[in-house]
Amino acid sequence: MRFLTLIVSITLVISACKSNTTNSSAGFSNTTVEGAKKMIKNKPDLVIIDVRTPEEIAEGHIDGAIGIDVKADDFKEKVSILKKDKEYLVYCRSGRRSVIASQIMVDQGFKHVTNMEGGYLEWEE
């Protein structure tokens, strides 16, 4: 079962990396760093989720972001308590883990999830 989950996750990452569109067939949208900055500026109710490790977050993060480590065993549990009708911007270091996190959120019934492509590395540039 873990092997199947790994294969599905890798497939999602590859699909997201190849996609140049802003709307993913996986049920979440993708945006650039510039698009994310516009979302943050224009959507005061936007919830920003940083899915990196606590150590990575300590090195720097987007102001106002909630840290929920996608690698942690309780990621699904922590995400499940969030309101599913809110709008979410999800990011990680480079954009790979955030694809996985975004898909988990969509699978849990979240309707408005946007993955920030390029992650925090591009945000810093």
DSSP file with accessible surface (Angstrom, degrees, kcal/mol):
  #  RESIDUE AA STRUCTURE BP1 BP2  ACC     N-H-->O    O-->H-N    N-H-->O    O-->H-N    TCO  KAPPA ALPHA  PHI   PSI    X-CA   Y-CA   Z-CA
    1    1 A M     >        0   0  180      0, 0.0     4,-2.1     0, 0.0     5,-0.1   0.000 360.0 360.0 360.0 -41.4    0.0    0.0    0.0
    2    2 A R  H  >  +     0   0  217      1,-0.2     4,-2.4     2,-0.2     5,-0.1   0.867 360.0  54.7 -63.6 -36.1    2.8    2.4    0.8
    3    3 A F  H  > S+     0   0  150      2,-0.2     4,-2.5     1,-0.2    -1,-0.2   0.928 107.6  48.8 -63.7 -42.5    4.4    1.6   -2.5
    4    4 A L  H  > S+     0   0  101      2,-0.2     4,-2.6     1,-0.2     5,-0.2   0.923 110.9  50.4 -63.5 -42.2    1.2    2.6   -4.3
    5    5 A T  H  X S+     0   0   76     -4,-2.1     4,-2.5     1,-0.2    -1,-0.2   0.911 110.5  50.3 -61.3 -41.7    1.0    5.8   -2.4
    6    6 A L  H  X S+     0   0   94     -4,-2.4     4,-2.7     2,-0.2     5,-0.2   0.930 110.5  48.9 -62.7 -45.2    4.6    6.6   -3.3
    7    7 A I  H  X S+     0   0   70     -4,-2.5     4,-2.5     2,-0.2    -2,-0.2   0.929 112.2  48.3 -62.0 -44.3    3.9    5.9   -7.0
    8    8 A V  H  X S+     0   0   73     -4,-2.6     4,-2.4     1,-0.2    -1,-0.2   0.933 112.3  49.5 -62.8 -43.1    0.8    8.1   -7.0
    9    9 A S  H  X S+     0   0   26     -4,-2.5     4,-2.2     2,-0.2    -2,-0.2   0.923 111.4  48.0 -62.6 -44.4    2.7   10.9   -5.2
   10   10 A I  H  X S+     0   0   77     -4,-2.7     4,-2.7     1,-0.2     5,-0.2   0.921 110.6  52.3 -63.7 -41.6    5.6   10.8   -7.7
   11   11 A T  H  X S+     0   0   76     -4,-2.5     4,-2.7    -5,-0.2    -2,-0.2   0.915 109.1  50.0 -60.7 -42.1    3.2   10.8  -10.6
   12   12 A L  H  X S+     0   0   36     -4,-2.4     4,-2.5     2,-0.2    -1,-0.2   0.910 110.8  49.1 -62.9 -42.4    1.5   13.9   -9.1
   13   13 A V  H  X S+     0   0   21     -4,-2.2     4,-2.5     2,-0.2    -2,-0.2   0.943 112.5  47.0 -63.5 -46.6    4.8   15.7   -8.7
   14   14 A I  H  X S+     0   0   82     -4,-2.7     4,-1.9     1,-0.2    -2,-0.2   0.938 113.0  49.5 -62.4 -43.7    5.9   14.9  -12.3
   15   15 A S  H  X S+     0   0   66     -4,-2.7     4,-1.3    -5,-0.2    -1,-0.2   0.914 112.1  47.9 -61.7 -42.7    2.5   16.0  -13.7
   16   16 A A  H  < S+     0   0    6     -4,-2.5    -1,-0.2     1,-0.2    -2,-0.2   0.890 110.3  51.6 -67.3 -37.8    2.6   19.3  -11.7
   17   17 A C  H  < S+     0   0   81     -4,-2.5    -1,-0.2     1,-0.2    -2,-0.2   0.844 111.8  46.9 -68.1 -33.2    6.2   20.0  -12.8
   18   18 A K  H  < S+     0   0  164     -4,-1.9     2,-0.3    -5,-0.2    -1,-0.2   0.727  93.8  96.4 -78.8 -22.0    5.3   19.5  -16.5
   19   19 A S     <  +     0   0   27     -4,-1.3     5,-0.1    -5,-0.2    -4,-0.0  -0.515  42.9 177.8 -77.8 130.3    2.2   21.6  -16.3
   20   20 A N        +     0   0  158     -2,-0.3     2,-0.2     3,-0.1    -1,-0.1   0.254  54.2 101.2-106.4   7.1    2.4   25.2  -17.4
   21   21 A T  S    S-     0   0   79      1,-0.1     9,-0.1     2,-0.1     3,-0.1  -0.494  73.5-132.4 -90.1 164.0   -1.2   25.9  -16.8
   22   22 A T  S    S+     0   0  108     -2,-0.2     8,-1.3     1,-0.1     2,-0.5   0.508  92.5  62.6 -92.4  -4.2   -2.7   27.6  -13.8
   23   23 A N  B    S-A   29   0A 110      6,-0.2     2,-0.3    91,-0.0     6,-0.2  -0.948  73.8-152.7-126.9 114.6   -5.4   25.0  -13.3
   24   24 A S    >   -     0   0   16      4,-1.6     3,-1.5    -2,-0.5     4,-0.1  -0.598  18.4-135.9 -85.9 142.7   -4.3   21.4  -12.5
   25   25 A S  T 3  S+     0   0  134      1,-0.3    -1,-0.1    -2,-0.3     4,-0.1   0.600  99.1  78.0 -70.0  -9.1   -6.4   18.4  -13.3
   26   26 A A  T 3  S-     0   0   23      2,-0.3    -1,-0.3   -14,-0.1     3,-0.1   0.582 119.5 -98.8 -77.1  -9.6   -5.7   17.2   -9.8
   27   27 A G  S <  S+     0   0   44     -3,-1.5    86,-0.3     1,-0.4     2,-0.3   0.413  95.3  84.9 107.5  -2.0   -8.2   19.6   -8.4
   28   28 A F  S    S-     0   0    4     84,-0.1    -4,-1.6    -4,-0.1    -1,-0.4  -0.894  71.6-120.4-126.1 160.9   -6.0   22.4   -7.2
   29   29 A S  E     -Ab  23 114A  43     84,-2.6    86,-3.4    -2,-0.3     2,-0.4  -0.636  16.0-142.3 -96.8 158.4   -4.5   25.4   -9.0
   30   30 A N  E     + b   0 115A   3     -8,-1.3     2,-0.3    84,-0.2    86,-0.2  -0.914  20.9 178.6-114.7 146.7   -0.9   26.3   -9.6
   31   31 A T  E     - b   0 116A  22     84,-2.4    86,-2.9    -2,-0.4     2,-0.1  -0.970  25.7-116.0-142.5 159.8    0.4   29.8   -9.5
   32   32 A T     >  -     0   0   76     -2,-0.3     4,-2.4    84,-0.2     5,-0.2  -0.319  40.4 -99.3 -81.6 174.8    3.8   31.5   -9.8
   33   33 A V  H  > S+     0   0   11      2,-0.2     4,-2.6     1,-0.2     5,-0.2   0.919 127.0  51.9 -62.0 -41.6    5.4   33.5   -7.0
   34   34 A E  H  > S+     0   0  115      1,-0.2     4,-1.9     2,-0.2    -1,-0.2   0.909 109.6  49.2 -62.1 -41.1    4.1   36.7   -8.6
   35   35 A G  H  > S+     0   0   16      2,-0.2     4,-2.3     1,-0.2    -1,-0.2   0.898 110.1  51.5 -63.6 -38.8    0.6   35.2   -8.7
   36   36 A A  H  X S+     0   0    0     -4,-2.4     4,-2.7     2,-0.2    -2,-0.2   0.912 107.1  52.6 -65.0 -41.3    1.0   34.2   -5.0
   37   37 A K  H  X S+     0   0   75     -4,-2.6     4,-2.2     1,-0.2    -1,-0.2   0.903 109.7  49.2 -62.5 -38.8    2.0   37.8   -4.1
   38   38 A K  H  X S+     0   0  134     -4,-1.9     4,-2.7     2,-0.2    -1,-0.2   0.907 110.2  51.2 -65.6 -41.2   -1.1   39.1   -5.8
   39   39 A M  H  X S+     0   0   20     -4,-2.3     4,-1.8     2,-0.2    -2,-0.2   0.936 110.7  48.2 -59.9 -46.6   -3.3   36.6   -4.0
   40   40 A I  H  < S+     0   0   55     -4,-2.7    -2,-0.2     1,-0.2    -1,-0.2   0.909 115.5  45.0 -61.9 -41.2   -1.8   37.6   -0.6
   41   41 A K  H  < S+     0   0  174     -4,-2.2    -1,-0.2    -5,-0.2    -2,-0.2   0.892 122.1  35.2 -69.7 -40.5   -2.2   41.3   -1.4
   42   42 A N  H  < S+     0   0  111     -4,-2.7    -2,-0.2     1,-0.2    -1,-0.2   0.519 111.0  59.4 -97.6  -8.0   -5.8   41.1   -2.8
   43   43 A K    ><  -     0   0   82     -4,-1.8     3,-2.0    -5,-0.2    -1,-0.2  -0.778  54.9-179.7-126.0  89.0   -7.3   38.3   -0.6
   44   44 A P  T 3  S+     0   0  121      0, 0.0    -1,-0.1     0, 0.0    -4,-0.0   0.742  83.6  53.6 -63.3 -21.2   -7.2   39.2    3.1
   45   45 A D  T 3  S+     0   0  121      2,-0.1    42,-0.3    41,-0.0     2,-0.1   0.402  79.1 126.8 -93.0   2.9   -8.9   35.9    4.1
   46   46 A L    <   -     0   0   23     -3,-2.0     2,-0.5    -7,-0.2    42,-0.2  -0.367  52.7-144.3 -61.5 135.0   -6.3   33.8    2.3
   47   47 A V  E     -c   88   0A  27     40,-2.8    42,-2.7    -2,-0.1     2,-0.5  -0.915  10.5-154.1-104.1 125.1   -4.7   31.1    4.5
   48   48 A I  E     -c   89   0A  13     -2,-0.5    18,-3.0    16,-0.4     2,-0.5  -0.878   8.3-165.9-102.8 126.9   -1.1   30.5    3.7
   49   49 A I  E     -cd  90  66A   0     40,-3.2    42,-2.4    -2,-0.5     2,-0.6  -0.962   8.8-161.0-119.5 122.9    0.3   27.1    4.6
   50   50 A D  E     -cd  91  67A   1     16,-2.8    18,-2.5    -2,-0.5    42,-0.2  -0.897   5.2-172.1 -98.1 115.4    4.0   26.3    4.7
   51   51 A V        +     0   0    0     40,-2.7    19,-1.9    -2,-0.6    20,-0.4   0.210  47.0 110.4 -99.4  18.3    4.5   22.5    4.4
   52   52 A R  S    S-     0   0   10     39,-0.3    16,-0.1    17,-0.2    -2,-0.1  -0.268  79.1 -81.1 -81.2 175.7    8.2   22.5    5.1
   53   53 A T     >  -     0   0   25      1,-0.1     4,-2.4    16,-0.1     3,-0.2  -0.329  40.7-109.2 -72.1 158.1    9.9   21.1    8.3
   54   54 A P  H  > S+     0   0   81      0, 0.0     4,-2.2     0, 0.0     5,-0.1   0.872 120.5  55.8 -56.1 -34.6   10.0   23.3   11.4
   55   55 A E  H  > S+     0   0  133      2,-0.2     4,-0.8     1,-0.2    -3,-0.0   0.907 108.5  46.2 -65.8 -41.7   13.8   23.7   10.8
   56   56 A E  H >4 S+     0   0   33     -3,-0.2     3,-0.8     1,-0.2     4,-0.4   0.914 111.3  51.8 -65.7 -42.9   13.3   25.0    7.3
   57   57 A I  H >< S+     0   0   31     -4,-2.4     3,-1.8     1,-0.2    -2,-0.2   0.886 102.4  60.3 -61.8 -37.8   10.6   27.4    8.5
   58   58 A A  H 3< S+     0   0   88     -4,-2.2    -1,-0.2     1,-0.3    -2,-0.2   0.785  98.5  59.1 -62.0 -24.6   12.9   28.7   11.2
   59   59 A E  T << S-     0   0  160     -3,-0.8    -1,-0.3    -4,-0.8    -2,-0.2   0.603 130.0 -48.9 -80.2 -11.5   15.3   29.8    8.4
   60   60 A G    <   +     0   0   16     -3,-1.8    -1,-0.3    -4,-0.4     2,-0.3  -0.552  60.0 179.5 147.9 146.6   12.6   32.0    6.8
   61   61 A H        -     0   0   80     -2,-0.2     2,-0.3    -3,-0.1     3,-0.1  -0.969  41.1 -77.9-158.5 169.1    9.0   32.0    5.7
   62   62 A I    >   -     0   0    5     -2,-0.3     3,-2.1     1,-0.1   -12,-0.1  -0.618  61.9 -98.4 -75.3 132.4    6.2   34.0    4.2
   63   63 A D  T 3  S+     0   0  142     -2,-0.3    -1,-0.1     1,-0.3   -15,-0.0  -0.251 106.9  15.8 -53.7 132.5    4.7   36.4    6.8
   64   64 A G  T 3  S+     0   0   70      1,-0.3   -16,-0.4    -3,-0.1    -1,-0.3   0.397  89.6 145.6  86.6  -2.4    1.5   35.0    8.3
   65   65 A A    <   -     0   0   22     -3,-2.1     2,-0.5   -18,-0.1    -1,-0.3  -0.418  45.3-135.2 -72.1 144.7    2.1   31.4    7.1
   66   66 A I  E     -d   49   0A  75    -18,-3.0   -16,-2.8    -2,-0.1     2,-0.6  -0.856  19.4-134.2 -95.4 129.1    0.9   28.5    9.2
   67   67 A G  E     +d   50   0A  45     -2,-0.5     2,-0.3   -18,-0.2   -16,-0.2  -0.778  35.5 159.4 -90.2 117.8    3.5   25.7    9.4
   68   68 A I        -     0   0   11    -18,-2.5     2,-0.4    -2,-0.6   -15,-0.1  -0.875  35.5-136.8-136.5 102.8    2.2   22.2    8.9
   69   69 A D    >   -     0   0   32     -2,-0.3     3,-1.3     1,-0.2   -17,-0.2  -0.432   6.7-157.5 -66.5 115.4    5.0   19.7    7.9
   70   70 A V  T 3  S+     0   0   22    -19,-1.9    -1,-0.2    -2,-0.4     5,-0.1   0.757  93.0  58.4 -66.4 -21.6    3.7   17.5    5.1
   71   71 A K  T 3  S+     0   0  142    -20,-0.4    -1,-0.3     4,-0.1     2,-0.1   0.643  85.2 103.1 -80.8 -14.2    6.4   14.9    6.1
   72   72 A A  S X  S-     0   0   31     -3,-1.3     3,-1.6     1,-0.1     4,-0.3  -0.385  79.8-125.1 -72.1 147.3    5.0   14.6    9.6
   73   73 A D  T 3  S+     0   0  172      1,-0.3     3,-0.3     2,-0.1     4,-0.2   0.775 109.9  50.1 -61.2 -27.0    2.8   11.6   10.5
   74   74 A D  T 3> S+     0   0   55      1,-0.2     4,-2.8     2,-0.1    -1,-0.3   0.213  74.4 110.7-100.6  18.0    0.0   13.9   11.6
   75   75 A F  H <> S+     0   0    5     -3,-1.6     4,-2.7     1,-0.2     5,-0.3   0.945  80.2  47.0 -56.3 -50.7   -0.2   16.1    8.6
   76   76 A K  H  > S+     0   0  125     -3,-0.3     4,-2.1    -4,-0.3    -1,-0.2   0.897 113.3  49.6 -60.4 -40.0   -3.5   14.8    7.4
   77   77 A E  H  > S+     0   0  138     -4,-0.2     4,-0.7     2,-0.2    -1,-0.2   0.931 112.3  46.7 -64.6 -46.0   -5.0   15.1   10.9
   78   78 A K  H >< S+     0   0   95     -4,-2.8     3,-0.7     1,-0.2     4,-0.3   0.902 114.4  47.1 -64.6 -41.0   -3.8   18.7   11.3
   79   79 A V  H >< S+     0   0    0     -4,-2.7     3,-2.0    -5,-0.3    -1,-0.2   0.879 101.7  66.0 -68.1 -35.0   -5.0   19.7    7.9
   80   80 A S  H 3< S+     0   0   49     -4,-2.1    -1,-0.2     1,-0.3    -2,-0.2   0.733  93.8  59.4 -63.3 -21.1   -8.4   18.0    8.4
   81   81 A I  T << S+     0   0  138     -4,-0.7    -1,-0.3    -3,-0.7    -2,-0.2   0.594  85.9  98.7 -85.3  -7.0   -9.3   20.5   11.2
   82   82 A L  S <  S-     0   0   36     -3,-2.0     2,-0.4    -4,-0.3    -3,-0.0  -0.417  90.3 -94.3 -75.8 154.6   -9.0   23.5    8.8
   83   83 A K    >   -     0   0  141      1,-0.1     3,-1.0    -2,-0.1    -1,-0.1  -0.541  28.8-151.2 -72.3 126.1  -12.1   25.0    7.3
   84   84 A K  T 3  S+     0   0   78     -2,-0.4    27,-1.4     1,-0.2    28,-0.4   0.665  89.6  60.0 -75.0 -15.8  -12.7   23.4    3.9
   85   85 A D  T 3  S+     0   0  126     25,-0.1    -1,-0.2    26,-0.1    -2,-0.1   0.530  85.7  95.6 -92.5  -3.8  -14.5   26.5    2.4
   86   86 A K  S <  S-     0   0   74     -3,-1.0    26,-0.5     1,-0.1     2,-0.5  -0.317  81.1-108.7 -77.5 167.6  -11.5   28.9    2.9
   87   87 A E  E     - e   0 112A  56    -42,-0.3   -40,-2.8    24,-0.1     2,-0.4  -0.864  36.9-162.2-101.5 132.9   -9.0   29.7    0.2
   88   88 A Y  E     -ce  47 113A   4     24,-3.1    26,-2.4    -2,-0.5     2,-0.5  -0.922  18.3-162.1-122.4 138.7   -5.5   28.3    0.7
   89   89 A L  E     -ce  48 114A   0    -42,-2.7   -40,-3.2    -2,-0.4     2,-0.4  -0.986  20.7-165.3-112.8 122.7   -2.1   29.0   -0.7
   90   90 A V  E     +ce  49 115A   0     24,-3.1    26,-2.8    -2,-0.5     2,-0.3  -0.914  13.7 163.9-115.2 133.9    0.3   26.1   -0.2
   91   91 A Y  E     +c   50   0A   0    -42,-2.4   -40,-2.7    -2,-0.4   -39,-0.3  -0.977  12.0 175.2-144.9 161.3    4.1   26.2   -0.5
   92   92 A C        -     0   0    0     24,-0.4    28,-3.0    -2,-0.3    29,-0.2  -0.504  56.4 -65.6-137.2-150.2    7.3   24.3    0.4
   93   93 A R  S    S-     0   0  117     26,-0.3    28,-2.6    -2,-0.2    29,-0.3   0.953 122.5  -3.8 -75.0 -50.4   11.0   24.8   -0.5
   94   94 A S  S    S-     0   0   35     25,-0.2    24,-0.7    26,-0.2    25,-0.2   0.481 104.7 -92.6-125.9  -7.1   10.9   24.1   -4.2
   95   95 A G  S  > S+     0   0   10     23,-0.2     4,-0.5    22,-0.2    24,-0.1   0.387  99.2  96.7 110.3  -0.7    7.3   23.2   -5.1
   96   96 A R  H >> S+     0   0  150      2,-0.2     4,-1.3     1,-0.1     3,-0.5   0.939  85.4  41.8 -86.1 -52.8    7.4   19.4   -4.9
   97   97 A R  H 3> S+     0   0   39      1,-0.2     4,-2.7     2,-0.2     5,-0.2   0.843 109.4  60.8 -65.0 -31.2    6.1   18.8   -1.4
   98   98 A S  H 3> S+     0   0    0      1,-0.2     4,-2.8     2,-0.2    -1,-0.2   0.830  99.7  55.9 -67.9 -28.5    3.4   21.4   -1.8
   99   99 A V  H <X S+     0   0    3     -3,-0.5     4,-2.2    -4,-0.5    -1,-0.2   0.943 110.1  45.4 -64.1 -45.6    2.0   19.5   -4.8
  100  100 A I  H  X S+     0   0   45     -4,-1.3     4,-2.3     2,-0.2    -2,-0.2   0.941 114.8  47.5 -63.0 -45.8    1.6   16.4   -2.5
  101  101 A A  H  X S+     0   0    0     -4,-2.7     4,-2.4     1,-0.2    -2,-0.2   0.910 110.6  52.0 -62.9 -42.7    0.1   18.5    0.3
  102  102 A S  H  X S+     0   0    0     -4,-2.8     4,-2.5     1,-0.2    -1,-0.2   0.908 109.7  49.4 -61.4 -41.5   -2.3   20.3   -2.1
  103  103 A Q  H  X S+     0   0   20     -4,-2.2     4,-2.8     2,-0.2    -1,-0.2   0.911 108.8  52.3 -66.2 -39.8   -3.5   16.9   -3.4
  104  104 A I  H  X S+     0   0   29     -4,-2.3     4,-1.5     2,-0.2    -1,-0.2   0.934 110.3  49.4 -60.1 -43.1   -4.1   15.6    0.1
  105  105 A M  H  <>S+     0   0    0     -4,-2.4     5,-2.3     2,-0.2     3,-0.4   0.931 111.0  48.1 -63.4 -45.0   -6.1   18.7    0.9
  106  106 A V  H ><5S+     0   0   29     -4,-2.5     3,-1.9     1,-0.2    -1,-0.2   0.928 109.1  54.3 -60.8 -42.8   -8.2   18.3   -2.3
  107  107 A D  H 3<5S+     0   0  119     -4,-2.8    -1,-0.2     1,-0.3    -2,-0.2   0.798 105.3  54.7 -61.7 -27.3   -8.7   14.6   -1.4
  108  108 A Q  T 3<5S-     0   0   48     -4,-1.5    -1,-0.3    -3,-0.4    -2,-0.2   0.430 130.2 -93.8 -86.6  -0.8  -10.0   15.7    2.0
  109  109 A G  T < 5S+     0   0   25     -3,-1.9     2,-0.2     1,-0.3    -3,-0.2   0.521  70.7 151.5 104.9   7.3  -12.6   18.0    0.4
  110  110 A F      < -     0   0    5     -5,-2.3    -1,-0.3    -6,-0.2     3,-0.2  -0.526  23.9-169.0 -71.7 136.7  -10.9   21.4    0.2
  111  111 A K  S    S+     0   0  152    -27,-1.4     2,-0.4   -25,-0.2    -1,-0.1   0.695  71.2  47.6-100.8 -25.6  -12.3   23.3   -2.7
  112  112 A H  E     + e   0  87A  97    -26,-0.5   -24,-3.1   -28,-0.4     2,-0.5  -0.688  68.2 147.0-126.1  78.7   -9.9   26.3   -3.1
  113  113 A V  E     - e   0  88A   4     -2,-0.4   -84,-2.6   -86,-0.3     2,-0.4  -0.954  21.5-172.9-118.5 129.2   -6.3   25.2   -2.9
  114  114 A T  E     -be  29  89A  13    -26,-2.4   -24,-3.1    -2,-0.5     2,-0.4  -0.989  12.5-148.7-124.2 128.3   -3.5   26.9   -4.9
  115  115 A N  E     -be  30  90A   3    -86,-3.4   -84,-2.4    -2,-0.4     2,-0.8  -0.800  14.0-136.2 -92.6 130.9    0.1   25.5   -5.0
  116  116 A M  E >   -b   31   0A   0    -26,-2.8     3,-1.2    -2,-0.4   -24,-0.4  -0.789  22.1-141.0 -90.0 109.1    2.9   28.0   -5.3
  117  117 A E  T 3  S+     0   0   54    -86,-2.9   -84,-0.2    -2,-0.8   -22,-0.2  -0.404  83.1  25.4 -68.2 143.2    5.3   26.7   -8.0
  118  118 A G  T 3> S-     0   0   14    -24,-0.7     4,-1.4   -86,-0.1     3,-0.4   0.176  98.3-144.6  89.7 -20.7    9.0   27.2   -7.3
  119  119 A G  H <>  -     0   0    0     -3,-1.2     4,-1.7     1,-0.2     3,-0.5   0.024  50.1 -31.7  60.7-161.6    8.4   27.4   -3.5
  120  120 A Y  H  > S+     0   0   28    -28,-3.0     4,-2.3     1,-0.2    -1,-0.2   0.784 130.4  67.4 -66.4 -27.0   10.2   29.5   -1.0
  121  121 A L  H  > S+     0   0   67    -28,-2.6     4,-0.7    -3,-0.4    -1,-0.2   0.938 107.7  38.5 -59.4 -45.8   13.4   29.3   -3.1
  122  122 A E  H  < S+     0   0   99     -4,-1.4     3,-0.5    -3,-0.5    -1,-0.2   0.837 110.6  60.9 -72.5 -33.6   11.8   31.4   -5.8
  123  123 A W  H  < S+     0   0   55     -4,-1.7    -2,-0.2     1,-0.2    -1,-0.2   0.907 103.4  51.4 -58.0 -40.9   10.0   33.6   -3.3
  124  124 A E  H  <        0   0  117     -4,-2.3    -1,-0.2     0, 0.0    -2,-0.2   0.741 360.0 360.0 -69.1 -25.3   13.4   34.7   -1.9
  125  125 A E     <        0   0  186     -4,-0.7    -3,-0.0    -3,-0.5    -4,-0.0  -0.180 360.0 360.0 -70.4 360.0   14.7   35.7   -5.3
